[in-house]
Amino acid sequence: MGILKRAISKDASAVSMALDATDIVNEIEQIHKPSAVVTAALGRLTIAASMMGYGLKGKDDSVTVKINGNGPAGILIAVSDGMGNVKSYVQNPVVEIPLNSIGKLDVRGAVGIEGTLSVAKDLGLKEPYCGMVPIVSGEIGEDIANYFVSSEQVPTVCGLGVLVNPDLTVRCAGGFLVQLLPFADEKTISQIEENVNKITSVTDLFGSGKSVEDISLMLLEGLEPNILDEYEPKYKCDCSRERTIRLLSGLAREELEKLADEQEKTEVCCHFCNKKYVFTSSEIRGIKK
């Protein structure tokens, strides 16, 4: 599971959040078996979604973040509940491309920059809130920050990082968010800019032994911050046989009959956790519309 802590400035004009998601991204690697650059890309999106989900008001709320930059990795999706528990999926898990110009995994090259980042928030209303922005970076952190500024008018800094070992396991993974409320003054803004500029990279922070509490407080240094709350989010898929039956019930009766006629058993695999659900021909025919 991950470790997430959120801090708030004394005047409540700024909130920060830090998440150690090493265990979560290691589970992503075990489930999806991606290449190193895709582990980094999907890991970053998953970390961002977890922090965005934890920022929702209700524990039953959820957020779905999708990025489609028309890069070789294809579409990447991450879904978080209101407590930051998260699941994710990538269209093309194995992408082999050269390192970027500074010798790092080329997340931008894998994701692509010719497309959009979209966010759908299910807040228990009749229709989910949906926002979409053009990709500005392909590195994901900058794209998340741009979404908040453009779609929600919330000044945001987002840092994300995933360090992958040579054997494709994850050495460390995590991220942070800093957000300003409308009444934040120029002094607060300047202080946060100064704090953020001291950070070289997220993986450097975690690699040097900084805890999520250290990071969340560091981001609000000079603003008399306090820890607001904490949680231990995990990679959590909510698929089930019952949900799969509801999904199949959305097919036309003719399609269900065709499935039953063509094969004795129909196997449905969850994209998020790779769990397989098997239905016999009689079970397929018995699905009610």
Buried (B, 14 or more C-beta within 10 A) or exposed (E): BBBBBBBBBEEEBBBBBBBBBBBBBBBBBEBBEBBBBBBBBBBBBBBBBBBBBBBBEEEEBBBBBBBBBBBBBBBBBBBBBBBBBBBBBBEBBEBEBEEBEEEBBBBBBBBBBEBBBBBBBBBEEEEBEEBEBEBBBBBBBBBBBBBBEBBBEBBBBBBBBBBBEEEEEBBBBBBBBBBBBEEBEEEBBEBBEEBBEEBEEBBEBBEEEBBBBBBBBBBBBEBEBEEBEBBEBBBBBEBEEEEBBEEBEEBEEEEBBEBBEEEEEBEBEBBBBBBEBEBEBEBBBEBEE
